[in-house]
Amino acid sequence: MSKQERDALTKSEEAFMVNSYEIDILAGVWGDLDEADQSRPVNELAGVLLALIDHGWIEVRRLAPWTSPSGENGFQSGELVPRDQLPAILEDAANWEYPEDGNWIGALTLVETEAGKKITRLSPEEMAE
């Protein structure tokens, strides 16, 4: 993808791409959306996310527990949420919020794909410009 194509992303699309680069839970996108997008209904934002998924740039996974080789507990992106289940899941506004109980396990997590990395990272040629 060229810089020109990257620059053609909307602010909403950029927010989702940033969160996929960060492997953030879906609720994290609110901090990257501009004020106008923050007031949009979740079904409209779901449409933006689904389009990015359909381009092959983002996957939605469930956050899973992880234990490091040194025994420390943490999180990782877990199982892929099937594309055909996403519209119904994304209609639920609760999936767009941070868990009230603080337990993030199972939260929807945005993960960039290899194709998505071509959007969030500059190529060596672009870096040389």
The first five atom37 places (N, CA, C, CB, O) and aatype in JSON, in Angstrom:
{
  "aatype": [12, 15, 11, 5, 6, 1, 3, 0, 10, 16, 11, 15, 6, 6, 0, 13, 12, 19, 2, 15, 18, 6, 9, 3, 9, 10, 0, 7, 19, 17, 7, 3, 10, 3, 6, 0, 3, 5, 15, 1, 14, 19, 2, 6, 10, 0, 7, 19, 10, 10, 0, 10, 9, 3, 8, 7, 17, 9, 6, 19, 1, 1, 10, 0, 14, 17, 16, 15, 14, 15, 7, 6, 2, 7, 13, 5, 15, 7, 6, 10, 19, 14, 1, 3, 5, 10, 14, 0, 9, 10, 6, 3, 0, 0, 2, 17, 6, 18, 14, 6, 3, 7, 2, 17, 9, 7, 0, 10, 16, 10, 19, 6, 16, 6, 0, 7, 11, 11, 9, 16, 1, 10, 15, 14, 6, 6, 12, 0, 6],
  "atom_mask": [
    [1, 1, 1, 1, 1],
    [1, 1, 1, 1, 1],
    [1, 1, 1, 1, 1],
    [1, 1, 1, 1, 1],
    [1, 1, 1, 1, 1],
    [1, 1, 1, 1, 1],
    [1, 1, 1, 1, 1],
    [1, 1, 1, 1, 1],
    [1, 1, 1, 1, 1],
    [1, 1, 1, 1, 1],
    [1, 1, 1, 1, 1],
    [1, 1, 1, 1, 1],
    [1, 1, 1, 1, 1],
    [1, 1, 1, 1, 1],
    [1, 1, 1, 1, 1],
    [1, 1, 1, 1, 1],
    [1, 1, 1, 1, 1],
    [1, 1, 1, 1, 1],
    [1, 1, 1, 1, 1],
    [1, 1, 1, 1, 1],
    [1, 1, 1, 1, 1],
    [1, 1, 1, 1, 1],
    [1, 1, 1, 1, 1],
    [1, 1, 1, 1, 1],
    [1, 1, 1, 1, 1],
    [1, 1, 1, 1, 1],
    [1, 1, 1, 1, 1],
    [1, 1, 1, 0, 1],
    [1, 1, 1, 1, 1],
    [1, 1, 1, 1, 1],
    [1, 1, 1, 0, 1],
    [1, 1, 1, 1, 1],
    [1, 1, 1, 1, 1],
    [1, 1, 1, 1, 1],
    [1, 1, 1, 1, 1],
    [1, 1, 1, 1, 1],
    [1, 1, 1, 1, 1],
    [1, 1, 1, 1, 1],
    [1, 1, 1, 1, 1],
    [1, 1, 1, 1, 1],
    [1, 1, 1, 1, 1],
    [1, 1, 1, 1, 1],
    [1, 1, 1, 1, 1],
    [1, 1, 1, 1, 1],
    [1, 1, 1, 1, 1],
    [1, 1, 1, 1, 1],
    [1, 1, 1, 0, 1],
    [1, 1, 1, 1, 1],
    [1, 1, 1, 1, 1],
    [1, 1, 1, 1, 1],
    [1, 1, 1, 1, 1],
    [1, 1, 1, 1, 1],
    [1, 1, 1, 1, 1],
    [1, 1, 1, 1, 1],
    [1, 1, 1, 1, 1],
    [1, 1, 1, 0, 1],
    [1, 1, 1, 1, 1],
    [1, 1, 1, 1, 1],
    [1, 1, 1, 1, 1],
    [1, 1, 1, 1, 1],
    [1, 1, 1, 1, 1],
    [1, 1, 1, 1, 1],
    [1, 1, 1, 1, 1],
    [1, 1, 1, 1, 1],
    [1, 1, 1, 1, 1],
    [1, 1, 1, 1, 1],
    [1, 1, 1, 1, 1],
    [1, 1, 1, 1, 1],
    [1, 1, 1, 1, 1],
    [1, 1, 1, 1, 1],
    [1, 1, 1, 0, 1],
    [1, 1, 1, 1, 1],
    [1, 1, 1, 1, 1],
    [1, 1, 1, 0, 1],
    [1, 1, 1, 1, 1],
    [1, 1, 1, 1, 1],
    [1, 1, 1, 1, 1],
    [1, 1, 1, 0, 1],
    [1, 1, 1, 1, 1],
    [1, 1, 1, 1, 1],
    [1, 1, 1, 1, 1],
    [1, 1, 1, 1, 1],
    [1, 1, 1, 1, 1],
    [1, 1, 1, 1, 1],
    [1, 1, 1, 1, 1],
    [1, 1, 1, 1, 1],
    [1, 1, 1, 1, 1],
    [1, 1, 1, 1, 1],
    [1, 1, 1, 1, 1],
    [1, 1, 1, 1, 1],
    [1, 1, 1, 1, 1],
    [1, 1, 1, 1, 1],
    [1, 1, 1, 1, 1],
    [1, 1, 1, 1, 1],
    [1, 1, 1, 1, 1],
    [1, 1, 1, 1, 1],
    [1, 1, 1, 1, 1],
    [1, 1, 1, 1, 1],
    [1, 1, 1, 1, 1],
    [1, 1, 1, 1, 1],
    [1, 1, 1, 1, 1],
    [1, 1, 1, 0, 1],
    [1, 1, 1, 1, 1],
    [1, 1, 1, 1, 1],
    [1, 1, 1, 1, 1],
    [1, 1, 1, 0, 1],
    [1, 1, 1, 1, 1],
    [1, 1, 1, 1, 1],
    [1, 1, 1, 1, 1],
    [1, 1, 1, 1, 1],
    [1, 1, 1, 1, 1],
    [1, 1, 1, 1, 1],
    [1, 1, 1, 1, 1],
    [1, 1, 1, 1, 1],
    [1, 1, 1, 1, 1],
    [1, 1, 1, 0, 1],
    [1, 1, 1, 1, 1],
    [1, 1, 1, 1, 1],
    [1, 1, 1, 1, 1],
    [1, 1, 1, 1, 1],
    [1, 1, 1, 1, 1],
    [1, 1, 1, 1, 1],
    [1, 1, 1, 1, 1],
    [1, 1, 1, 1, 1],
    [1, 1, 1, 1, 1],
    [1, 1, 1, 1, 1],
    [1, 1, 1, 1, 1],
    [1, 1, 1, 1, 1],
    [1, 1, 1, 1, 1]
  ],
  "atom_positions": [
    [[0.86, -1.17, 0.0], [0.0, 0.0, 0.0], [0.9, 1.23, 0.0], [-0.97, 0.0, 1.23], [1.9, 1.28, 0.71]],
    [[0.53, 2.18, -0.79], [1.32, 3.4, -0.88], [0.92, 4.39, 0.22], [1.15, 4.05, -2.25], [-0.13, 4.26, 0.85]],
    [[1.79, 5.36, 0.44], [1.48, 6.41, 1.42], [0.2, 7.12, 1.04], [2.63, 7.43, 1.52], [-0.6, 7.47, 1.91]],
    [[-0.01, 7.32, -0.24], [-1.24, 7.99, -0.71], [-2.48, 7.17, -0.33], [-1.18, 8.2, -2.26], [-3.48, 7.72, 0.12]],
    [[-2.4, 5.86, -0.51], [-3.52, 5.0, -0.13], [-3.73, 5.01, 1.39], [-3.29, 3.56, -0.62], [-4.86, 5.04, 1.86]],
    [[-2.64, 4.99, 2.14], [-2.73, 5.05, 3.6], [-3.38, 6.36, 4.03], [-1.34, 4.9, 4.24], [-4.22, 6.38, 4.92]],
    [[-2.97, 7.44, 3.39], [-3.52, 8.74, 3.74], [-5.0, 8.86, 3.38], [-2.74, 9.83, 3.04], [-5.68, 9.77, 3.87]],
    [[-5.5, 7.96, 2.54], [-6.91, 7.99, 2.13], [-7.83, 7.37, 3.19], [-7.09, 7.27, 0.81], [-9.05, 7.48, 3.08]],
    [[-7.27, 6.73, 4.2], [-8.09, 6.17, 5.26], [-8.83, 7.29, 5.98], [-7.23, 5.35, 6.26], [-8.29, 8.37, 6.18]],
    [[-10.07, 7.02, 6.37], [-10.82, 7.99, 7.16], [-10.28, 8.0, 8.59], [-12.34, 7.66, 7.15], [-9.53, 7.1, 8.98]],
    [[-10.65, 9.0, 9.35], [-10.22, 9.07, 10.76], [-10.7, 7.84, 11.52], [-10.76, 10.36, 11.43], [-9.98, 7.29, 12.35]],
    [[-11.93, 7.4, 11.24], [-12.45, 6.2, 11.91], [-11.63, 4.98, 11.56], [-13.92, 5.97, 11.53], [-11.27, 4.19, 12.43]],
    [[-11.33, 4.81, 10.27], [-10.53, 3.68, 9.84], [-9.15, 3.71, 10.49], [-10.4, 3.66, 8.32], [-8.64, 2.67, 10.92]],
    [[-8.56, 4.89, 10.56], [-7.25, 5.03, 11.21], [-7.31, 4.6, 12.66], [-6.75, 6.48, 11.11], [-6.4, 3.93, 13.16]],
    [[-8.39, 4.97, 13.35], [-8.53, 4.62, 14.77], [-8.55, 3.1, 14.94], [-9.81, 5.24, 15.35], [-7.89, 2.57, 15.84]],
    [[-9.29, 2.41, 14.09], [-9.32, 0.96, 14.19], [-7.97, 0.34, 13.83], [-10.41, 0.4, 13.27], [-7.54, -0.62, 14.46]],
    [[-7.31, 0.9, 12.83], [-5.99, 0.37, 12.44], [-4.98, 0.57, 13.55], [-5.5, 1.05, 11.15], [-4.18, -0.33, 13.81]],
    [[-4.99, 1.72, 14.22], [-4.08, 1.96, 15.34], [-4.32, 0.93, 16.43], [-4.27, 3.4, 15.91], [-3.37, 0.37, 16.99]],
    [[-5.58, 0.68, 16.74], [-5.89, -0.28, 17.79], [-5.52, -1.7, 17.41], [-7.36, -0.21, 18.14], [-5.14, -2.5, 18.27]],
    [[-5.62, -2.04, 16.13], [-5.2, -3.38, 15.7], [-3.68, -3.51, 15.79], [-5.68, -3.67, 14.25], [-3.17, -4.57, 16.15]],
    [[-2.96, -2.44, 15.46], [-1.5, -2.43, 15.58], [-1.09, -2.64, 17.04], [-0.92, -1.08, 15.05], [-0.12, -3.34, 17.33]],
    [[-1.84, -2.04, 17.95], [-1.56, -2.13, 19.38], [-2.1, -3.42, 20.02], [-2.14, -0.93, 20.1], [-1.84, -3.7, 21.19]],
    [[-2.86, -4.2, 19.24], [-3.54, -5.39, 19.73], [-4.35, -5.01, 20.97], [-2.51, -6.53, 20.06], [-4.22, -5.62, 22.04]],
    [[-5.19, -4.01, 20.8], [-5.99, -3.45, 21.89], [-7.39, -4.06, 21.87], [-6.07, -1.91, 21.78], [-7.87, -4.53, 20.84]],
    [[-8.04, -4.03, 23.05], [-9.43, -4.48, 23.07], [-10.28, -3.43, 22.36], [-9.92, -4.72, 24.53], [-9.9, -2.27, 22.25]],
    [[-11.44, -3.85, 21.89], [-12.31, -2.98, 21.1], [-12.63, -1.67, 21.82], [-13.61, -3.7, 20.77], [-12.68, -0.62, 21.18]],
    [[-12.83, -1.71, 23.11], [-13.15, -0.5, 23.87], [-12.07, 0.56, 23.74], [-13.36, -0.83, 25.33], [-12.35, 1.75, 23.88]],
    [[-10.85, 0.16, 23.47], [-9.74, 1.1, 23.33], [-9.88, 2.03, 22.15], [0.0, 0.0, 0.0], [-9.23, 3.08, 22.11]],
    [[-10.71, 1.67, 21.18], [-10.86, 2.5, 20.0], [-11.46, 3.86, 20.33], [-11.72, 1.8, 18.96], [-11.2, 4.84, 19.62]],
    [[-12.25, 3.96, 21.4], [-12.9, 5.23, 21.74], [-11.86, 6.33, 21.96], [-13.76, 5.07, 23.01], [-12.12, 7.49, 21.62]],
    [[-10.72, 6.01, 22.49], [-9.69, 7.0, 22.75], [-9.01, 7.52, 21.49], [0.0, 0.0, 0.0], [-8.37, 8.57, 21.52]],
    [[-9.15, 6.79, 20.39], [-8.53, 7.21, 19.13], [-9.52, 7.8, 18.13], [-7.83, 6.03, 18.5], [-9.11, 8.39, 17.13]],
    [[-10.81, 7.65, 18.4], [-11.82, 8.25, 17.52], [-11.89, 9.74, 17.77], [-13.2, 7.59, 17.74], [-11.72, 10.2, 18.89]],
    [[-12.14, 10.5, 16.7], [-12.33, 11.93, 16.93], [-13.72, 12.16, 17.53], [-12.15, 12.74, 15.61], [-14.54, 11.25, 17.56]],
    [[-13.96, 13.36, 18.0], [-15.19, 13.67, 18.73], [-16.44, 13.34, 17.93], [-15.21, 15.13, 19.12], [-17.41, 12.82, 18.49]],
    [[-16.44, 13.63, 16.64], [-17.62, 13.35, 15.81], [-17.89, 11.85, 15.75], [-17.42, 13.92, 14.38], [-19.05, 11.42, 15.81]],
    [[-16.84, 11.07, 15.62], [-17.01, 9.61, 15.54], [-17.43, 9.02, 16.89], [-15.73, 8.95, 15.06], [-18.12, 8.0, 16.92]],
    [[-17.02, 9.63, 17.99], [-17.39, 9.12, 19.3], [-18.88, 9.19, 19.55], [-16.66, 9.89, 20.38], [-19.41, 8.46, 20.39]],
    [[-19.57, 10.07, 18.83], [-21.01, 10.2, 19.01], [-21.8, 9.32, 18.04], [-21.42, 11.64, 18.85], [-23.03, 9.29, 18.1]],
    [[-21.11, 8.61, 17.16], [-21.8, 7.73, 16.21], [-22.29, 6.48, 16.93], [-20.86, 7.34, 15.04], [-21.64, 6.0, 17.86]],
    [[-23.44, 5.95, 16.5], [-23.92, 4.69, 17.1], [-22.95, 3.54, 16.79], [-25.34, 4.36, 16.59], [-22.28, 3.54, 15.76]],
    [[-22.9, 2.56, 17.69], [-21.97, 1.46, 17.5], [-22.25, 0.68, 16.22], [-22.02, 0.53, 18.69], [-21.33, 0.1, 15.65]],
    [[-23.5, 0.65, 15.76], [-23.76, -0.1, 14.52], [-23.08, 0.57, 13.33], [-25.27, -0.22, 14.27], [-22.68, -0.12, 12.39]],
    [[-22.95, 1.9, 13.34], [-22.22, 2.58, 12.26], [-20.73, 2.3, 12.36], [-22.48, 4.11, 12.31], [-20.07, 2.03, 11.36]],
    [[-20.2, 2.36, 13.57], [-18.77, 2.06, 13.77], [-18.48, 0.6, 13.44], [-18.34, 2.38, 15.21], [-17.41, 0.27, 12.93]],
    [[-19.43, -0.28, 13.74], [-19.27, -1.69, 13.39], [-19.13, -1.85, 11.89], [-20.48, -2.53, 13.9], [-18.35, -2.68, 11.42]],
    [[-19.86, -1.05, 11.12], [-19.75, -1.11, 9.67], [-18.35, -0.74, 9.19], [0.0, 0.0, 0.0], [-17.83, -1.34, 8.25]],
    [[-17.74, 0.24, 9.84], [-16.37, 0.65, 9.5], [-15.42, -0.51, 9.8], [-15.95, 1.92, 10.3], [-14.59, -0.87, 8.97]],
    [[-15.56, -1.09, 10.99], [-14.69, -2.2, 11.38], [-14.88, -3.4, 10.46], [-14.97, -2.6, 12.84], [-13.9, -4.02, 10.05]],
    [[-16.11, -3.73, 10.15], [-16.37, -4.88, 9.28], [-15.76, -4.69, 7.9], [-17.88, -5.13, 9.16], [-15.28, -5.65, 7.3]],
    [[-15.78, -3.48, 7.39], [-15.17, -3.2, 6.09], [-13.66, -3.45, 6.15], [-15.45, -1.74, 5.64], [-13.08, -4.0, 5.2]],
    [[-13.01, -3.06, 7.23], [-11.58, -3.29, 7.39], [-11.28, -4.79, 7.52], [-11.04, -2.53, 8.62], [-10.26, -5.27, 7.02]],
    [[-12.16, -5.5, 8.19], [-12.02, -6.95, 8.3], [-12.16, -7.58, 6.92], [-13.08, -7.54, 9.29], [-11.4, -8.47, 6.56]],
    [[-13.15, -7.12, 6.16], [-13.38, -7.67, 4.83], [-12.24, -7.36, 3.86], [-14.68, -7.13, 4.27], [-12.04, -8.09, 2.89]],
    [[-11.5, -6.28, 4.12], [-10.3, -5.99, 3.32], [-9.15, -6.92, 3.7], [-9.87, -4.53, 3.51], [-8.14, -7.01, 3.0]],
    [[-9.31, -7.62, 4.83], [-8.26, -8.52, 5.28], [-7.2, -7.84, 6.12], [0.0, 0.0, 0.0], [-6.11, -8.38, 6.28]],
    [[-7.49, -6.65, 6.67], [-6.51, -5.88, 7.41], [-6.56, -6.1, 8.92], [-6.7, -4.43, 7.12], [-5.57, -5.9, 9.61]],
    [[-7.72, -6.5, 9.42], [-7.92, -6.66, 10.87], [-8.65, -7.98, 11.12], [-8.72, -5.46, 11.47], [-9.5, -8.4, 10.34]],
    [[-8.29, -8.62, 12.23], [-9.04, -9.75, 12.75], [-9.59, -9.35, 14.13], [-8.15, -11.05, 12.84], [-9.01, -8.5, 14.81]],
    [[-10.69, -9.97, 14.52], [-11.21, -9.78, 15.86], [-11.04, -11.11, 16.58], [-12.72, -9.31, 15.85], [-11.49, -12.16, 16.12]],
    [[-10.39, -11.04, 17.72], [-10.12, -12.22, 18.52], [-10.59, -11.96, 19.95], [-8.6, -12.59, 18.5], [-10.91, -10.83, 20.3]],
    [[-10.65, -13.0, 20.76], [-11.0, -12.88, 22.17], [-9.71, -12.85, 22.99], [-11.93, -14.05, 22.63], [-8.81, -13.66, 22.77]],
    [[-9.64, -11.93, 23.93], [-8.47, -11.85, 24.79], [-8.4, -13.1, 25.67], [-8.51, -10.56, 25.66], [-9.4, -13.52, 26.25]],
    [[-7.22, -13.69, 25.76], [-7.03, -14.93, 26.5], [-5.9, -14.76, 27.51], [-6.72, -16.11, 25.54], [-5.0, -13.95, 27.31]],
    [[-5.95, -15.54, 28.59], [-4.85, -15.49, 29.56], [-3.58, -16.09, 28.96], [-5.23, -16.23, 30.85], [-3.64, -16.92, 28.06]],
    [[-2.46, -15.65, 29.48], [-1.17, -16.11, 28.99], [-0.19, -16.13, 30.16], [-0.64, -15.21, 27.84], [-0.25, -15.26, 31.03]],
    [[0.68, -17.1, 30.17], [1.73, -17.17, 31.18], [3.08, -17.17, 30.46], [1.57, -18.43, 32.09], [3.33, -18.0, 29.58]],
    [[3.93, -16.24, 30.84], [5.25, -16.12, 30.21], [6.13, -17.3, 30.63], [5.93, -14.78, 30.6], [5.82, -17.99, 31.6]],
    [[7.22, -17.53, 29.9], [8.14, -18.6, 30.29], [8.69, -18.43, 31.71], [9.3, -18.66, 29.31], [9.07, -19.41, 32.36]],
    [[8.73, -17.17, 32.2], [9.23, -16.95, 33.56], [8.13, -17.07, 34.61], [9.86, -15.57, 33.65], [8.37, -16.88, 35.8]],
    [[6.9, -17.4, 34.16], [5.81, -17.63, 35.1], [4.91, -16.43, 35.35], [0.0, 0.0, 0.0], [3.97, -16.53, 36.14]],
    [[5.18, -15.29, 34.7], [4.33, -14.11, 34.89], [3.04, -14.26, 34.1], [5.08, -12.82, 34.46], [3.05, -14.75, 32.97]],
    [[1.92, -13.84, 34.71], [0.63, -13.91, 34.04], [0.37, -12.65, 33.24], [-0.48, -14.13, 35.06], [0.74, -11.55, 33.64]],
    [[-0.28, -12.83, 32.12], [-0.64, -11.71, 31.27], [-1.75, -12.11, 30.33], [0.0, 0.0, 0.0], [-2.53, -13.01, 30.61]],
    [[-1.81, -11.41, 29.19], [-2.86, -11.64, 28.21], [-2.26, -11.78, 26.82], [-3.9, -10.5, 28.23], [-1.14, -11.32, 26.56]],
    [[-3.01, -12.41, 25.95], [-2.65, -12.5, 24.54], [-3.93, -12.57, 23.73], [-1.73, -13.74, 24.26], [-5.0, -12.86, 24.26]],
    [[-3.81, -12.3, 22.43], [-5.0, -12.46, 21.6], [-5.25, -13.95, 21.45], [-4.83, -11.77, 20.2], [-4.33, -14.72, 21.18]],
    [[-6.5, -14.33, 21.62], [-6.86, -15.74, 21.61], [-7.6, -16.14, 20.35], [0.0, 0.0, 0.0], [-7.19, -15.81, 19.24]],
    [[-8.68, -16.85, 20.54], [-9.39, -17.44, 19.41], [-10.03, -16.38, 18.51], [-10.45, -18.4, 19.9], [-10.52, -15.35, 18.97]],
    [[-10.0, -16.67, 17.23], [-10.59, -15.8, 16.22], [-12.11, -15.85, 16.32], [-10.14, -16.21, 14.8], [-12.69, -16.93, 16.44]],
    [[-12.75, -14.69, 16.29], [-14.21, -14.63, 16.24], [-14.61, -14.77, 14.78], [-14.76, -13.29, 16.87], [-14.2, -13.96, 13.95]],
    [[-15.41, -15.79, 14.44], [-15.78, -15.99, 13.04], [-16.5, -14.77, 12.45], [-16.68, -17.23, 12.91], [-17.33, -14.15, 13.12]],
    [[-16.17, -14.45, 11.21], [-16.72, -13.27, 10.55], [-18.24, -13.28, 10.55], [-16.2, -13.18, 9.11], [-18.86, -12.22, 10.72]],
    [[-18.86, -14.43, 10.35], [-20.32, -14.48, 10.27], [-21.0, -14.17, 11.61], [-20.76, -15.84, 9.77], [-22.18, -13.86, 11.64]],
    [[-20.27, -14.27, 12.72], [-20.82, -13.96, 14.03], [-20.63, -12.5, 14.43], [-20.18, -14.85, 15.07], [-21.29, -12.01, 15.34]],
    [[-19.73, -11.81, 13.74], [-19.37, -10.45, 14.15], [-20.51, -9.43, 14.09], [-18.25, -9.96, 13.3], [-20.64, -8.65, 15.04]],
    [[-21.34, -9.39, 13.05], [-22.39, -8.36, 13.05], [-23.25, -8.39, 14.32], [-23.29, -8.54, 11.84], [-23.51, -7.34, 14.91]],
    [[-23.68, -9.56, 14.74], [-24.51, -9.66, 15.94], [-23.72, -9.28, 17.19], [-25.07, -11.07, 16.09], [-24.24, -8.59, 18.07]],
    [[-22.48, -9.72, 17.27], [-21.65, -9.42, 18.43], [-21.37, -7.92, 18.52], [-20.32, -10.2, 18.37], [-21.4, -7.34, 19.61]],
    [[-21.11, -7.28, 17.38], [-20.78, -5.85, 17.38], [-22.0, -4.96, 17.6], [-20.12, -5.49, 16.07], [-21.84, -3.78, 17.91]],
    [[-23.19, -5.5, 17.44], [-24.41, -4.72, 17.73], [-24.6, -4.52, 19.22], [-25.63, -5.42, 17.14], [-25.3, -3.6, 19.64]],
    [[-23.99, -5.37, 20.03], [-24.11, -5.28, 21.48], [-23.15, -4.21, 21.99], [-23.82, -6.66, 22.14], [-21.94, -4.4, 21.99]],
    [[-23.71, -3.09, 22.44], [-22.9, -1.96, 22.89], [-21.97, -2.34, 24.05], [-23.8, -0.81, 23.32], [-20.93, -1.71, 24.23]],
    [[-22.32, -3.36, 24.82], [-21.48, -3.78, 25.95], [-20.11, -4.26, 25.46], [-22.17, -4.89, 26.74], [-19.13, -4.15, 26.19]],
    [[-20.04, -4.78, 24.25], [-18.75, -5.24, 23.71], [-17.83, -4.08, 23.37], [-18.98, -6.1, 22.48], [-16.64, -4.29, 23.12]],
    [[-18.36, -2.88, 23.35], [-17.59, -1.69, 23.02], [-17.12, -0.94, 24.27], [-18.42, -0.76, 22.14], [-16.54, 0.14, 24.18]],
    [[-17.38, -1.51, 25.44], [-17.04, -0.87, 26.7], [-16.02, -1.71, 27.46], [-18.3, -0.65, 27.57], [-15.91, -2.92, 27.26]],
    [[-15.26, -1.04, 28.33], [-14.35, -1.78, 29.2], [-15.17, -2.61, 30.18], [-13.39, -0.81, 29.95], [-16.2, -2.14, 30.66]],
    [[-14.74, -3.82, 30.48], [-15.49, -4.67, 31.41], [-15.61, -3.99, 32.77], [-14.8, -6.04, 31.57], [-14.63, -3.51, 33.34]],
    [[-16.83, -3.95, 33.29], [-17.08, -3.31, 34.58], [-16.33, -4.0, 35.72], [-18.56, -3.31, 34.88], [-15.9, -3.34, 36.67]],
    [[-16.18, -5.31, 35.61], [-15.54, -6.04, 36.7], [-14.01, -6.07, 36.58], [-16.06, -7.45, 36.74], [-13.33, -6.66, 37.42]],
    [[-13.49, -5.43, 35.53], [-12.04, -5.37, 35.35], [-11.44, -6.63, 34.75], [0.0, 0.0, 0.0], [-10.23, -6.68, 34.52]],
    [[-12.25, -7.64, 34.5], [-11.77, -8.89, 33.91], [-11.86, -8.78, 32.39], [-12.59, -10.11, 34.44], [-12.95, -8.83, 31.83]],
    [[-10.73, -8.64, 31.75], [-10.69, -8.44, 30.3], [-10.7, -9.74, 29.52], [-9.46, -7.65, 29.92], [-10.85, -9.72, 28.3]],
    [[-10.55, -10.88, 30.18], [-10.52, -12.17, 29.47], [-11.82, -12.34, 28.69], [-10.3, -13.35, 30.47], [-12.91, -12.2, 29.24]],
    [[-11.67, -12.65, 27.42], [-12.82, -12.81, 26.54], [-13.23, -11.55, 25.81], [0.0, 0.0, 0.0], [-14.07, -11.6, 24.92]],
    [[-12.63, -10.4, 26.17], [-12.97, -9.14, 25.5], [-12.56, -9.2, 24.03], [-12.29, -7.95, 26.2], [-11.57, -9.82, 23.68]],
    [[-13.35, -8.53, 23.19], [-13.02, -8.45, 21.77], [-11.73, -7.67, 21.6], [-14.18, -7.8, 20.96], [-11.58, -6.57, 22.15]],
    [[-10.82, -8.23, 20.85], [-9.5, -7.64, 20.65], [-9.23, -7.49, 19.17], [-8.41, -8.5, 21.32], [-9.45, -8.41, 18.39]],
    [[-8.75, -6.31, 18.77], [-8.42, -6.05, 17.38], [-6.97, -6.42, 17.13], [-8.69, -4.57, 17.02], [-6.08, -6.0, 17.87]],
    [[-6.74, -7.2, 16.09], [-5.4, -7.68, 15.76], [-5.16, -7.44, 14.28], [-5.22, -9.19, 16.12], [-5.96, -7.85, 13.44]],
    [[-4.07, -6.77, 13.96], [-3.79, -6.55, 12.54], [-3.28, -7.82, 11.9], [-2.77, -5.42, 12.35], [-2.62, -8.63, 12.54]],
    [[-3.6, -7.99, 10.63], [-3.14, -9.13, 9.84], [-1.84, -8.74, 9.14], [-4.22, -9.58, 8.81], [-1.38, -7.6, 9.25]],
    [[-1.26, -9.68, 8.45], [-0.06, -9.36, 7.65], [-0.39, -8.27, 6.63], [0.47, -10.63, 6.92], [0.42, -7.37, 6.41]],
    [[-1.56, -8.35, 6.01], [-1.96, -7.3, 5.06], [-2.13, -5.96, 5.78], [-3.27, -7.69, 4.35], [-1.81, -4.91, 5.22]],
    [[-2.63, -5.99, 7.01], [-2.79, -4.77, 7.78], [-1.48, -4.11, 8.13], [0.0, 0.0, 0.0], [-1.4, -2.89, 8.24]],
    [[-0.44, -4.93, 8.3], [0.88, -4.38, 8.62], [1.41, -3.51, 7.48], [1.88, -5.51, 8.9], [2.22, -2.61, 7.71]],
    [[0.95, -3.76, 6.28], [1.37, -2.94, 5.14], [0.76, -1.54, 5.22], [0.98, -3.6, 3.82], [1.22, -0.62, 4.56]],
    [[-0.27, -1.4, 6.03], [-0.91, -0.1, 6.21], [-0.29, 0.65, 7.38], [-2.41, -0.27, 6.42], [-0.1, 1.86, 7.31]],
    [[0.01, -0.06, 8.44], [0.48, 0.61, 9.66], [1.98, 0.84, 9.68], [0.09, -0.19, 10.88], [2.49, 1.56, 10.54]],
    [[2.71, 0.25, 8.75], [4.16, 0.4, 8.73], [4.62, 0.95, 7.38], [4.85, -0.94, 9.02], [4.05, 0.62, 6.34]],
    [[5.63, 1.77, 7.43], [6.21, 2.31, 6.19], [7.14, 1.29, 5.56], [6.96, 3.62, 6.47], [7.87, 0.58, 6.25]],
    [[7.12, 1.23, 4.25], [8.05, 0.37, 3.53], [9.43, 1.03, 3.55], [7.58, 0.11, 2.07], [9.53, 2.22, 3.82]],
    [[10.5, 0.27, 3.27], [11.84, 0.88, 3.23], [11.9, 2.04, 2.22], [12.89, -0.18, 2.86], [12.59, 3.03, 2.46]],
    [[11.2, 1.91, 1.12], [11.17, 3.0, 0.13], [10.52, 4.26, 0.69], [10.43, 2.56, -1.12], [10.99, 5.37, 0.47]],
    [[9.4, 4.06, 1.43], [8.71, 5.21, 2.02], [9.56, 5.84, 3.11], [7.34, 4.78, 2.59], [9.55, 7.06, 3.29]],
    [[10.29, 5.03, 3.84], [11.15, 5.57, 4.9], [12.28, 6.39, 4.31], [11.72, 4.43, 5.76], [12.75, 7.34, 4.94]],
    [[12.72, 6.05, 3.1], [13.81, 6.76, 2.46], [13.37, 8.11, 1.89], [14.41, 5.9, 1.35], [14.21, 8.96, 1.59]],
    [[12.06, 8.3, 1.73], [11.57, 9.56, 1.15], [11.8, 10.74, 2.07], [10.09, 9.44, 0.83], [11.44, 11.87, 1.72]]
  ]
}
